[in-house]
Amino acid sequence: MEVIIMGIFTSQKKSLSDLPKPSSFDFGSVKNINLPDIKEEIGSVPFEPLREEPKVKKQIFVKMDQYKEALETINKIRDKIKDADSVLNELRSMKDKEDMHLQKWHKDLEIIKEKLKRMDEVLYEIDHE
């Protein structure tokens, strides 16, 4: 048997002479080996889910003057929120009043238009008689 090796990086072909066949290894027949019988199956290792560390409330230590300052700031924020709420309520009230006046003016304007229309009709009739 002749083996030809193609050059991957070159275009030259090389040939190898026949290689000798390997000598066969005769392992013979499998011998009967006396193995002990399996008496008990090994069970799987029980799975234990990871335990979460219990959450412990940790104490926070704050300097007294910082605590008082924080409380004062929170109270100022509450006051500002009350003021903003009051202003918004006033604006809403003003808007409602404005809307009411605009509706009244719109109705009045419609009444005036209707009266003018009737006047035009009456004047047209008088003019064409």
Distance bins in CASP14 RR format, pairs under 12 A and 6 or more apart:
PFRMAT RR
TARGET T0000
AUTHOR 0000-0000-0000
RMODE 2
METHOD distances of the structure
MODEL  1
1 15 0 0 0 0 0 1 0 0 0 0 0
1 16 0 0 0 0 1 0 0 0 0 0 0
1 17 0 0 0 0 1 0 0 0 0 0 0
1 18 1 0 1 0 0 0 0 0 0 0 0
1 19 1 0 0 1 0 0 0 0 0 0 0
1 20 0 0 0 0 0 1 0 0 0 0 0
1 21 0 0 0 0 1 0 0 0 0 0 0
2 13 0 0 0 0 0 1 0 0 0 0 0
2 14 0 0 0 0 0 1 0 0 0 0 0
2 15 1 0 1 0 0 0 0 0 0 0 0
2 16 1 0 0 1 0 0 0 0 0 0 0
2 17 1 0 0 1 0 0 0 0 0 0 0
2 18 1 0 0 1 0 0 0 0 0 0 0
2 19 0 0 0 0 1 0 0 0 0 0 0
3 13 0 0 0 0 0 1 0 0 0 0 0
3 14 0 0 0 0 1 0 0 0 0 0 0
3 15 1 0 0 1 0 0 0 0 0 0 0
3 16 1 0 1 0 0 0 0 0 0 0 0
3 17 0 0 0 0 1 0 0 0 0 0 0
3 18 0 0 0 0 1 0 0 0 0 0 0
3 19 1 0 0 1 0 0 0 0 0 0 0
4 12 0 0 0 0 0 1 0 0 0 0 0
4 13 1 0 1 0 0 0 0 0 0 0 0
4 14 1 0 0 1 0 0 0 0 0 0 0
4 15 1 0 1 0 0 0 0 0 0 0 0
4 16 1 0 0 1 0 0 0 0 0 0 0
4 17 0 0 0 0 0 1 0 0 0 0 0
5 12 0 0 0 0 1 0 0 0 0 0 0
5 13 1 0 0 1 0 0 0 0 0 0 0
5 14 1 0 1 0 0 0 0 0 0 0 0
5 15 1 0 0 1 0 0 0 0 0 0 0
5 16 1 0 0 1 0 0 0 0 0 0 0
5 17 0 0 0 0 0 1 0 0 0 0 0
6 12 0 0 0 0 1 0 0 0 0 0 0
6 13 1 0 0 1 0 0 0 0 0 0 0
6 14 0 0 0 0 1 0 0 0 0 0 0
6 15 0 0 0 0 0 1 0 0 0 0 0
7 13 1 0 0 1 0 0 0 0 0 0 0
7 14 1 0 0 1 0 0 0 0 0 0 0
7 15 0 0 0 0 0 1 0 0 0 0 0
8 14 0 0 0 0 0 1 0 0 0 0 0
60 66 0 0 0 0 0 1 0 0 0 0 0
60 67 0 0 0 0 0 1 0 0 0 0 0
60 70 0 0 0 0 0 1 0 0 0 0 0
61 67 0 0 0 0 1 0 0 0 0 0 0
62 68 0 0 0 0 1 0 0 0 0 0 0
62 69 0 0 0 0 1 0 0 0 0 0 0
62 70 1 0 0 1 0 0 0 0 0 0 0
62 71 0 0 0 0 0 1 0 0 0 0 0
63 69 0 0 0 0 1 0 0 0 0 0 0
63 70 0 0 0 0 0 1 0 0 0 0 0
64 70 0 0 0 0 0 1 0 0 0 0 0
64 71 0 0 0 0 0 1 0 0 0 0 0
65 71 0 0 0 0 0 1 0 0 0 0 0
65 72 0 0 0 0 0 1 0 0 0 0 0
66 72 0 0 0 0 0 1 0 0 0 0 0
66 73 0 0 0 0 0 1 0 0 0 0 0
67 73 0 0 0 0 0 1 0 0 0 0 0
67 74 0 0 0 0 0 1 0 0 0 0 0
68 74 0 0 0 0 0 1 0 0 0 0 0
68 75 0 0 0 0 0 1 0 0 0 0 0
69 75 0 0 0 0 0 1 0 0 0 0 0
69 76 0 0 0 0 0 1 0 0 0 0 0
70 76 0 0 0 0 0 1 0 0 0 0 0
70 77 0 0 0 0 0 1 0 0 0 0 0
71 77 0 0 0 0 0 1 0 0 0 0 0
71 78 0 0 0 0 0 1 0 0 0 0 0
72 78 0 0 0 0 0 1 0 0 0 0 0
72 79 0 0 0 0 0 1 0 0 0 0 0
73 79 0 0 0 0 0 1 0 0 0 0 0
73 80 0 0 0 0 0 1 0 0 0 0 0
74 80 0 0 0 0 0 1 0 0 0 0 0
74 81 0 0 0 0 0 1 0 0 0 0 0
75 81 0 0 0 0 0 1 0 0 0 0 0
75 82 0 0 0 0 0 1 0 0 0 0 0
76 82 0 0 0 0 0 1 0 0 0 0 0
76 83 0 0 0 0 0 1 0 0 0 0 0
77 83 0 0 0 0 0 1 0 0 0 0 0
77 84 0 0 0 0 0 1 0 0 0 0 0
78 84 0 0 0 0 0 1 0 0 0 0 0
78 85 0 0 0 0 0 1 0 0 0 0 0
79 85 0 0 0 0 0 1 0 0 0 0 0
79 86 0 0 0 0 0 1 0 0 0 0 0
80 86 0 0 0 0 0 1 0 0 0 0 0
80 87 0 0 0 0 0 1 0 0 0 0 0
81 87 0 0 0 0 0 1 0 0 0 0 0
81 88 0 0 0 0 0 1 0 0 0 0 0
82 88 0 0 0 0 0 1 0 0 0 0 0
82 89 0 0 0 0 0 1 0 0 0 0 0
83 89 0 0 0 0 0 1 0 0 0 0 0
83 90 0 0 0 0 0 1 0 0 0 0 0
84 90 0 0 0 0 0 1 0 0 0 0 0
84 91 0 0 0 0 0 1 0 0 0 0 0
85 91 0 0 0 0 0 1 0 0 0 0 0
85 92 0 0 0 0 0 1 0 0 0 0 0
86 92 0 0 0 0 0 1 0 0 0 0 0
86 93 0 0 0 0 0 1 0 0 0 0 0
87 93 0 0 0 0 0 1 0 0 0 0 0
87 94 0 0 0 0 0 1 0 0 0 0 0
88 94 0 0 0 0 0 1 0 0 0 0 0
88 95 0 0 0 0 0 1 0 0 0 0 0
89 95 0 0 0 0 0 1 0 0 0 0 0
89 96 0 0 0 0 0 1 0 0 0 0 0
90 96 0 0 0 0 0 1 0 0 0 0 0
90 97 0 0 0 0 0 1 0 0 0 0 0
91 97 0 0 0 0 0 1 0 0 0 0 0
91 98 0 0 0 0 0 1 0 0 0 0 0
92 98 0 0 0 0 0 1 0 0 0 0 0
92 99 0 0 0 0 0 1 0 0 0 0 0
93 99 0 0 0 0 0 1 0 0 0 0 0
93 100 0 0 0 0 0 1 0 0 0 0 0
94 100 0 0 0 0 0 1 0 0 0 0 0
94 101 0 0 0 0 0 1 0 0 0 0 0
95 101 0 0 0 0 0 1 0 0 0 0 0
95 102 0 0 0 0 0 1 0 0 0 0 0
96 102 0 0 0 0 0 1 0 0 0 0 0
96 103 0 0 0 0 0 1 0 0 0 0 0
97 103 0 0 0 0 0 1 0 0 0 0 0
97 104 0 0 0 0 0 1 0 0 0 0 0
98 104 0 0 0 0 0 1 0 0 0 0 0
98 105 0 0 0 0 0 1 0 0 0 0 0
99 105 0 0 0 0 0 1 0 0 0 0 0
99 106 0 0 0 0 0 1 0 0 0 0 0
100 106 0 0 0 0 0 1 0 0 0 0 0
100 107 0 0 0 0 0 1 0 0 0 0 0
101 107 0 0 0 0 0 1 0 0 0 0 0
101 108 0 0 0 0 0 1 0 0 0 0 0
102 108 0 0 0 0 0 1 0 0 0 0 0
102 109 0 0 0 0 0 1 0 0 0 0 0
103 109 0 0 0 0 0 1 0 0 0 0 0
103 110 0 0 0 0 0 1 0 0 0 0 0
104 110 0 0 0 0 0 1 0 0 0 0 0
104 111 0 0 0 0 0 1 0 0 0 0 0
105 111 0 0 0 0 0 1 0 0 0 0 0
105 112 0 0 0 0 0 1 0 0 0 0 0
106 112 0 0 0 0 0 1 0 0 0 0 0
106 113 0 0 0 0 0 1 0 0 0 0 0
107 113 0 0 0 0 0 1 0 0 0 0 0
107 114 0 0 0 0 0 1 0 0 0 0 0
108 114 0 0 0 0 0 1 0 0 0 0 0
108 115 0 0 0 0 0 1 0 0 0 0 0
109 115 0 0 0 0 0 1 0 0 0 0 0
109 116 0 0 0 0 0 1 0 0 0 0 0
110 116 0 0 0 0 0 1 0 0 0 0 0
110 117 0 0 0 0 0 1 0 0 0 0 0
111 117 0 0 0 0 0 1 0 0 0 0 0
111 118 0 0 0 0 0 1 0 0 0 0 0
112 118 0 0 0 0 0 1 0 0 0 0 0
112 119 0 0 0 0 0 1 0 0 0 0 0
113 119 0 0 0 0 0 1 0 0 0 0 0
113 120 0 0 0 0 0 1 0 0 0 0 0
114 120 0 0 0 0 0 1 0 0 0 0 0
114 121 0 0 0 0 0 1 0 0 0 0 0
115 121 0 0 0 0 0 1 0 0 0 0 0
115 122 0 0 0 0 0 1 0 0 0 0 0
116 122 0 0 0 0 0 1 0 0 0 0 0
116 123 0 0 0 0 0 1 0 0 0 0 0
117 123 0 0 0 0 0 1 0 0 0 0 0
117 124 0 0 0 0 0 1 0 0 0 0 0
118 124 0 0 0 0 0 1 0 0 0 0 0
118 125 0 0 0 0 0 1 0 0 0 0 0
119 125 0 0 0 0 0 1 0 0 0 0 0
119 126 0 0 0 0 0 1 0 0 0 0 0
120 126 0 0 0 0 0 1 0 0 0 0 0
120 127 0 0 0 0 0 1 0 0 0 0 0
121 127 0 0 0 0 0 1 0 0 0 0 0
121 128 0 0 0 0 0 1 0 0 0 0 0
122 128 0 0 0 0 0 1 0 0 0 0 0
122 129 0 0 0 0 0 1 0 0 0 0 0
123 129 0 0 0 0 0 1 0 0 0 0 0
END
